[in-house]
Amino acid sequence: MREIVLSILRRYIGGQLKQGGGSNVLMKCPFHKGGQERNASFSVNLESGLFHCFTGGCPAGSGDIEKLLKLFQLPANMIEAELSVVRPELERQRELRKVERNNFHANRDPFAAEHILPEAVLGVFDHEPRFLIDKGFDPALLKALEVGYDPRLKRVIYPIRDVYGNLAGVVGGATDKSQTPKYLVYKGGTVSCGHRHAGHYGEWFNDQFPSYTFENHKYLWNWHRVSKSWMSDPSGRVYIVEGYKAALWLMQNGYPNTVALMGSYVSDMQQRLLHRLGGTAVLCLDNDGPGRRARKKVGEVLWGPLGGRILSVSYPPVDDDTQPDDYPPEQLRCLLGSARPVIEAILGLPAGPPQIPQSGY
């Protein structure tokens, strides 16, 4: 399918194709400004053949490969010839998507944790995370969010819950630069070569949960709190950050509706969760290379499902490799106030520098 769609694009559009997020490619839109726009705004998914022009008012809008061919005003016989090649694959993919949609809720609730842990698991980690408190995080907030500490592995513990608040697992954040990985996803025991390995919880855990598995990227940290009040609110904002500390810092400074991706990309399940938003999403991803790339990719995959209700913060040009928790409260508020439509970031349009006070930073 990819090669078929690519060949059609090269025959009828030409020009340079840029890799977008996932299976998308970007190019200058051939349907407005005579194809001479300054930045690439036309996105095509190579797997599905679906296209979208991000420029408001463009006559192309969005659609499938058949509509795209008709926009080129080709003779009917040429359109049919092109479609005869691509149609079988399109039909196959439509059937696959239909089966996926029908099976999504068939066997179990996909938004519920596959393995629900007892709350008593957190009792092992009921210690103050001095590492965060010493960095200025409010002990009362940390306690309310159940952030704990694992004295055995010397890691800050972040409980991960499903949309219903069920405990699905925990992630341990490093407290020393020598610790790897930076964020450790706690696993159950494993068996290899006839030997049983305890995992991160200990032998007691293996006995009670012999088949336990956990993938943190199926969840959004703090989503179970945020979703209750914001899934259906068309006027609200939800702030999306990469990591736990950034989320904690936003919440501590008056932005409780913050969720963390727990990384610099958005998984399929996280997309499904975010697609349920009723308000506006504001991307506050890190200002480093991975964060800037993630901003474009996340912006692309959420743009359509959120109906364009997605913004992105604009960091000061002089700042590099920073993240939201690097900014004192006043500067943080200015940073979040600088949010602009993410489409400008996707297209690489220059942003006016946000007016962030420099005192104390």
Backbone torsions as a table, in degrees:
resi	resn	phi	psi	omega
1	MET	NA	-41.7	-179.0
2	ARG	-57.9	-47.3	-177.2
3	GLU	-66.8	-35.5	179.5
4	ILE	-64.3	-48.8	-179.3
5	VAL	-65.1	-41.0	178.9
6	LEU	-60.7	-42.5	-178.7
7	SER	-64.5	-37.8	177.4
8	ILE	-64.5	-44.0	179.7
9	LEU	-62.1	-42.7	-177.8
10	ARG	-69.4	-32.9	-179.9
11	ARG	-72.2	-40.2	-170.0
12	TYR	-109.5	-15.2	178.5
13	ILE	-112.7	-49.0	-178.5
14	GLY	69.2	-161.6	179.5
15	GLY	73.2	-176.8	-175.7
16	GLN	-87.2	131.9	175.6
17	LEU	-101.0	130.2	179.0
18	LYS	-109.7	141.4	177.8
19	GLN	-70.1	126.5	175.1
20	GLY	-102.4	-156.1	178.1
21	GLY	-76.2	140.1	177.3
22	GLY	61.9	-124.8	-178.4
23	SER	-97.7	16.9	-177.6
24	ASN	-90.3	146.2	169.4
25	VAL	-121.4	147.8	-179.4
26	LEU	-113.7	147.5	177.6
27	MET	-156.5	169.0	175.1
28	LYS	-71.0	134.4	-176.2
29	CYS	-69.2	127.6	-179.4
30	PRO	-82.7	-0.4	-171.1
31	PHE	-109.1	4.5	170.7
32	HIS	-147.7	154.1	-176.3
33	LYS	56.0	29.8	177.1
34	GLY	61.1	23.5	-178.9
35	GLY	74.9	11.6	-176.3
36	GLN	-110.8	28.9	179.1
37	GLU	-64.0	160.8	-174.3
38	ARG	-74.3	-39.8	-176.8
39	ASN	-123.9	150.2	179.1
40	ALA	-66.5	124.3	-178.4
41	SER	-126.1	-1.0	-172.8
42	PHE	-104.1	119.5	-176.6
43	SER	-114.2	135.0	177.5
44	VAL	-129.6	132.1	176.3
45	ASN	-88.6	119.8	-175.0
46	LEU	-71.8	-21.2	-179.3
47	GLU	-83.7	-36.1	-175.7
48	SER	-106.1	-20.1	-175.6
49	GLY	80.4	3.6	179.1
50	LEU	-77.8	142.4	-179.4
51	PHE	-128.3	162.0	177.2
52	HIS	-156.7	134.2	172.3
53	CYS	-100.8	124.4	-175.4
54	PHE	-81.3	-4.0	-179.9
55	THR	-86.7	119.4	-179.6
56	GLY	-60.1	137.2	178.8
57	GLY	87.9	-3.3	178.9
58	CYS	-67.1	133.7	-178.9
59	PRO	-65.5	-19.4	-179.2
60	ALA	-71.7	-41.8	-178.5
61	GLY	62.8	-118.7	177.9
62	SER	-146.5	164.7	-179.8
63	GLY	168.1	-164.2	-178.2
64	ASP	-104.6	-175.3	-174.6
65	ILE	-65.8	-30.3	178.1
66	GLU	-65.9	-44.7	177.8
67	LYS	-63.2	-39.3	-179.5
68	LEU	-60.3	-44.4	179.6
69	LEU	-64.4	-36.7	179.0
70	LYS	-68.6	-33.0	178.4
71	LEU	-63.6	-25.9	177.7
72	PHE	-76.7	-3.6	179.3
73	GLN	56.7	42.5	177.6
74	LEU	-78.8	155.4	173.8
75	PRO	-59.8	150.1	-176.8
76	ALA	-56.5	-38.8	-178.5
77	ASN	-67.4	-33.1	177.5
78	MET	-70.3	-41.2	177.8
79	ILE	-60.7	-44.2	-179.2
80	GLU	-65.5	-37.0	178.9
81	ALA	-63.6	-43.2	178.7
82	GLU	-65.5	-43.7	-177.4
83	LEU	-68.0	-30.1	179.9
84	SER	-62.1	-27.5	178.7
85	VAL	-80.7	-42.6	-172.4
86	VAL	-90.1	-22.7	-172.9
87	ARG	-58.8	-45.2	-179.9
88	PRO	-57.3	-40.4	179.5
89	GLU	-70.3	-36.8	177.3
90	LEU	-62.7	-44.2	179.6
91	GLU	-63.6	-40.2	179.1
92	ARG	-62.8	-43.0	-179.4
93	GLN	-68.7	-36.6	177.3
94	ARG	-62.3	-39.7	178.2
95	GLU	-66.3	-40.1	178.8
96	LEU	-63.3	-42.1	179.1
97	ARG	-66.7	-36.1	178.3
98	LYS	-64.7	-44.6	178.4
99	VAL	-62.4	-42.3	179.9
100	GLU	-61.5	-44.2	179.4
101	ARG	-63.6	-41.8	-177.9
102	ASN	-68.6	-32.4	-177.1
103	ASN	-90.1	-9.2	-174.2
104	PHE	-57.7	-40.0	-179.1
105	HIS	-107.9	8.1	-170.0
106	ALA	-66.2	-51.8	-171.7
107	ASN	-93.2	-32.3	-177.2
108	ARG	-161.9	164.6	177.0
109	ASP	-70.1	113.7	-175.6
110	PRO	-67.8	-17.5	-178.6
111	PHE	-92.9	-2.5	177.4
112	ALA	-94.2	145.9	179.1
113	ALA	-60.3	138.1	179.1
114	GLU	-65.2	-38.2	176.4
115	HIS	-126.5	118.6	179.5
116	ILE	-96.4	122.1	-178.8
117	LEU	-89.5	149.6	175.6
118	PRO	-70.3	147.7	-178.7
119	GLU	-60.0	-24.3	-178.8
120	ALA	-60.5	-21.1	178.5
121	VAL	-57.9	-36.8	-177.7
122	LEU	-70.8	-18.5	179.4
123	GLY	-60.4	-30.6	178.6
124	VAL	-63.3	-27.7	-174.6
125	PHE	-108.0	19.3	-177.2
126	ASP	-79.9	66.8	178.4
127	HIS	-132.6	150.3	179.2
128	GLU	-65.3	130.1	175.4
129	PRO	-81.3	79.8	-176.1
130	ARG	-56.5	-30.1	-180.0
131	PHE	-55.9	-41.7	179.8
132	LEU	-81.5	-38.7	-180.0
133	ILE	-61.3	-40.5	179.1
134	ASP	-66.7	-18.4	177.9
135	LYS	-92.3	4.6	175.5
136	GLY	101.8	7.1	178.5
137	PHE	-81.9	141.2	-175.1
138	ASP	-70.5	120.6	179.8
139	PRO	-57.8	-35.4	-179.8
140	ALA	-65.7	-40.4	178.0
141	LEU	-65.6	-44.1	-179.8
142	LEU	-60.6	-40.8	179.6
143	LYS	-66.4	-41.7	-179.9
144	ALA	-63.0	-32.9	-179.2
145	LEU	-92.6	5.9	175.0
146	GLU	65.2	24.7	177.2
147	VAL	-74.3	122.5	-175.6
148	GLY	-123.2	-157.8	-176.8
149	TYR	-147.8	137.9	177.0
150	ASP	-103.6	101.0	-177.3
151	PRO	-66.9	-23.9	-178.9
152	ARG	-70.8	-47.7	-179.6
153	LEU	-98.3	-1.0	178.2
154	LYS	55.8	52.7	-180.0
155	ARG	-132.3	145.4	173.2
156	VAL	-74.7	132.5	-175.0
157	ILE	-102.6	126.3	176.5
158	TYR	-115.4	111.7	177.5
159	PRO	-70.4	139.9	178.4
160	ILE	-112.3	125.4	-176.7
161	ARG	-122.3	152.6	176.2
162	ASP	-79.8	-177.1	-174.5
163	VAL	-63.1	-20.2	-178.2
164	TYR	-95.5	0.6	179.7
165	GLY	90.7	3.6	177.9
166	ASN	-71.3	139.9	179.3
167	LEU	-74.8	116.7	-177.7
168	ALA	-99.8	-29.6	-178.0
169	GLY	174.4	-175.4	177.5
170	VAL	-136.7	155.3	174.5
171	VAL	-125.2	136.2	-179.7
172	GLY	-106.6	119.9	179.5
173	GLY	-87.8	139.3	-179.5
174	ALA	-65.0	146.8	175.8
175	THR	-113.6	3.9	-179.8
176	ASP	-145.8	140.9	-176.9
177	LYS	-61.9	-21.5	-178.4
178	SER	-78.5	-13.3	-178.4
179	GLN	-79.3	133.8	175.3
180	THR	-133.4	143.6	-7.5
181	PRO	-70.2	170.3	179.5
182	LYS	-62.3	-40.1	176.9
183	TYR	-124.5	118.4	-176.6
184	LEU	-100.0	118.4	175.8
185	VAL	-81.1	115.9	-176.3
186	TYR	-70.5	127.8	-177.4
187	LYS	-114.5	163.2	173.6
188	GLY	-83.0	-173.1	-178.7
189	GLY	-73.4	159.4	178.2
190	THR	-132.3	161.0	176.5
191	VAL	-123.6	125.7	177.2
192	SER	-144.0	137.7	-179.7
193	CYS	52.8	35.0	177.8
194	GLY	80.2	0.3	-179.1
195	HIS	-108.1	142.1	-179.8
196	ARG	-99.9	126.8	-179.2
197	HIS	-107.8	137.3	-168.0
198	ALA	-69.2	-27.8	-174.5
199	GLY	81.2	-165.4	-173.0
200	HIS	-89.5	-16.1	-177.3
201	TYR	-94.2	-25.3	-177.3
202	GLY	111.2	173.4	-175.7
203	GLU	-62.3	-37.4	-178.2
204	TRP	-57.3	-35.7	-177.8
205	PHE	-68.9	-41.5	-179.1
206	ASN	-61.6	-38.3	-178.3
207	ASP	-65.5	-39.5	-177.5
208	GLN	-84.5	-29.6	-176.6
209	PHE	-130.7	68.4	-174.0
210	PRO	-65.8	-24.8	-177.2
211	SER	-109.4	19.4	-174.2
212	TYR	-66.0	131.1	171.0
213	THR	-134.1	155.0	-178.6
214	PHE	-154.8	127.0	175.3
215	GLU	-121.3	108.8	-173.5
216	ASN	-65.5	-23.8	-177.4
217	HIS	-78.4	4.7	170.2
218	LYS	-87.0	-1.1	-174.2
219	TYR	-128.9	165.4	170.3
220	LEU	-119.4	126.4	-177.5
221	TRP	-68.8	128.8	-179.0
222	ASN	79.7	6.1	-178.8
223	TRP	-64.2	-34.9	-176.9
224	HIS	-63.7	-26.1	176.5
225	ARG	-83.6	-44.5	-175.1
226	VAL	-68.6	-41.1	-170.7
227	SER	-65.0	-28.4	-176.3
228	LYS	-60.5	-37.2	-175.7
229	SER	-106.1	-11.5	-171.0
230	TRP	-118.6	-6.0	-179.6
231	MET	-63.8	-31.1	-174.5
232	SER	-115.2	12.9	-177.4
233	ASP	-98.4	107.0	-176.3
234	PRO	-71.4	-11.8	-176.7
235	SER	-104.8	-5.7	-174.8
236	GLY	-85.4	169.3	176.9
237	ARG	-126.8	139.1	172.9
238	VAL	-119.0	128.8	-177.2
239	TYR	-96.3	128.3	-176.4
240	ILE	-112.6	119.0	179.1
241	VAL	-119.5	174.5	179.8
242	GLU	-84.0	-52.0	-168.5
243	GLY	-116.8	174.1	-176.2
244	TYR	-66.7	-44.6	-177.1
245	LYS	-62.9	-41.1	178.1
246	ALA	-61.9	-42.1	179.3
247	ALA	-63.8	-45.0	179.0
248	LEU	-60.1	-40.5	-177.5
249	TRP	-67.2	-41.1	176.4
250	LEU	-63.8	-44.7	-179.6
251	MET	-63.4	-39.5	-179.4
252	GLN	-65.8	-26.2	-176.6
253	ASN	-105.8	26.0	170.1
254	GLY	99.0	14.6	179.6
255	TYR	-123.5	72.8	-175.1
256	PRO	-66.4	-22.3	-177.0
257	ASN	-88.1	63.2	-177.6
258	THR	-122.9	136.2	176.4
259	VAL	-126.5	154.3	-179.8
260	ALA	-115.2	135.1	176.8
261	LEU	-74.3	-19.6	-175.4
262	MET	63.2	41.8	179.8
263	GLY	156.2	-177.7	-176.4
264	SER	-105.0	26.1	173.0
265	TYR	-146.7	165.9	-178.8
266	VAL	-114.9	123.3	-177.9
267	SER	-78.7	169.8	178.9
268	ASP	-59.5	-43.6	-179.0
269	MET	-68.7	-37.7	176.0
270	GLN	-63.7	-36.8	175.8
271	GLN	-61.3	-43.8	179.6
272	ARG	-60.4	-39.4	178.7
273	LEU	-65.8	-47.0	-176.7
274	LEU	-69.5	-26.6	178.6
275	HIS	-64.4	-17.8	-178.3
276	ARG	-84.2	-3.0	-178.6
277	LEU	-62.7	141.4	176.0
278	GLY	-100.2	-17.7	-176.7
279	GLY	-104.7	-145.6	-177.1
280	THR	-107.5	135.7	176.1
281	ALA	-95.1	136.2	178.0
282	VAL	-119.6	114.1	179.9
283	LEU	-80.1	123.5	177.3
284	CYS	-124.1	52.5	-177.1
285	LEU	-77.9	162.7	-174.1
286	ASP	-61.2	154.3	-177.9
287	ASN	-97.4	49.6	173.3
288	ASP	-121.6	-177.3	-177.5
289	GLY	-56.6	-54.7	178.4
290	PRO	-59.5	-37.9	-179.5
291	GLY	-65.9	-40.6	-179.9
292	ARG	-68.9	-37.9	177.0
293	ARG	-67.4	-39.4	179.7
294	ALA	-65.0	-36.2	179.6
295	ARG	-57.1	-42.8	179.6
296	LYS	-69.0	-45.2	-176.5
297	LYS	-66.9	-45.5	179.4
298	VAL	-65.3	-39.3	177.7
299	GLY	-59.6	-41.2	-179.0
300	GLU	-66.8	-45.1	-174.8
301	VAL	-74.4	-20.7	-179.2
302	LEU	-99.4	-15.3	-174.6
303	TRP	-55.9	-54.9	-177.6
304	GLY	-64.0	-55.0	-178.1
305	PRO	-59.6	-30.3	180.0
306	LEU	-92.5	6.8	178.2
307	GLY	61.3	32.5	178.9
308	GLY	80.8	2.1	-178.5
309	ARG	-84.0	65.7	-178.8
310	ILE	-145.4	127.7	-178.0
311	LEU	-118.3	167.2	176.5
312	SER	-140.9	140.2	178.5
313	VAL	-70.8	155.1	178.1
314	SER	-114.8	112.2	179.9
315	TYR	-77.5	151.3	175.9
316	PRO	-60.2	140.8	-178.4
317	PRO	-56.7	-29.2	-176.9
318	VAL	-78.3	-13.9	-177.9
319	ASP	-92.9	136.8	177.2
320	ASP	-143.1	147.7	-179.2
321	ASP	58.3	32.2	176.6
322	THR	-104.1	165.5	176.3
323	GLN	-141.8	166.1	-171.9
324	PRO	-53.7	-35.1	-177.9
325	ASP	-78.0	2.8	173.0
326	ASP	-84.4	-10.6	-173.1
327	TYR	-103.0	130.1	173.7
328	PRO	-60.0	162.4	-172.1
329	PRO	-50.7	-47.5	-177.0
330	GLU	-63.9	-42.4	179.3
331	GLN	-68.7	-34.7	177.9
332	LEU	-62.3	-44.0	179.2
333	ARG	-61.9	-39.7	177.2
334	CYS	-66.2	-39.3	179.1
335	LEU	-61.1	-48.4	-179.4
336	LEU	-67.2	-30.4	177.4
337	GLY	-71.4	-13.3	-179.1
338	SER	-86.1	0.0	-174.9
339	ALA	-56.7	135.7	-179.5
340	ARG	-130.8	165.9	179.5
341	PRO	-52.9	131.1	-175.3
342	VAL	-65.0	-21.6	178.9
343	ILE	-58.4	-31.9	178.1
344	GLU	-65.7	-35.3	177.1
345	ALA	-72.4	-39.6	179.9
346	ILE	-61.1	-41.2	-177.2
347	LEU	-85.5	-4.3	179.1
348	GLY	74.6	25.4	179.5
349	LEU	-73.0	141.0	-179.5
350	PRO	-68.1	144.8	178.4
351	ALA	-108.8	143.6	172.0
352	GLY	-66.1	138.6	-177.6
353	PRO	-62.2	128.5	177.8
354	PRO	-65.4	143.5	-178.5
355	GLN	-84.9	82.9	-179.1
356	ILE	-104.4	121.5	179.8
357	PRO	-55.6	141.7	-177.1
358	GLN	-99.9	-8.2	-178.2
359	SER	-67.5	132.6	176.8
360	GLY	80.2	10.8	-179.9
361	TYR	-132.8	NA	NA
